[in-house]
Amino acid sequence: MADPIRAHVEVSSSGADQFVTLYYDVFDNKRHILNHLYRDSSAILWNGNAHSGISPFQEFYNKLPASEHTVESYDCHPLPSRSQDPNTPCSVIVNVSGTVQYSNEKQKRLFSQSFVLSPDPVNGSFYVWSDCFRFV
């Protein structure tokens, strides 16, 4: 594996570890700040319902009952960058599967969620560019 590719894979893997832990902790315990992980340009599909931008999605998820996610597995890989500079951060796709239990339901439900995380040139972090959640 070429060194620039290896570096992107290592950064992606480390970033996915941090992101998955952060995302589900925020969703379950600090949902009021979940919008900070998205941008107005984010594309969100939640169980077949499209939300264009963070405001409609924020309104939706704030109405959901309290939740408890358990991540069973996740994987990630870097997406090729259009830049010729190997030091330019690339986007990362993160695929997650697990269970979620909402406070108004007796049983846990299986879910699958895919994220595309894109570098934010303004602050050097990443944001959720695309989010696709589905009950299994």
GIURHU-V464212 format. One record per pair of residues at least 24 apart in sequence whose ideal C-beta (glycine too) atoms are under 6 Angstrom apart, sorted by the first residue. I is the first residue (numbers start at 1). J is the second residue. Records with the same first field share a line. If there is no record, write none. Layout:
BEGIN
I->J, J
END
This chain:
BEGIN
4->86
8->78, 90
12->76, 78, 92
15->92
16->76, 94
20->71, 74
24->69
28->67, 68, 69
37->128
38->128
39->127
42->128
43->130
44->131
45->132
46->133
47->133, 134, 135
65->102, 103, 104
66->103
67->100, 102
68->101
69->98, 100
70->98, 99
71->96, 98
72->97, 98
73->97
89->119
91->116, 118
92->117
109->135
110->136
111->135
112->136
END
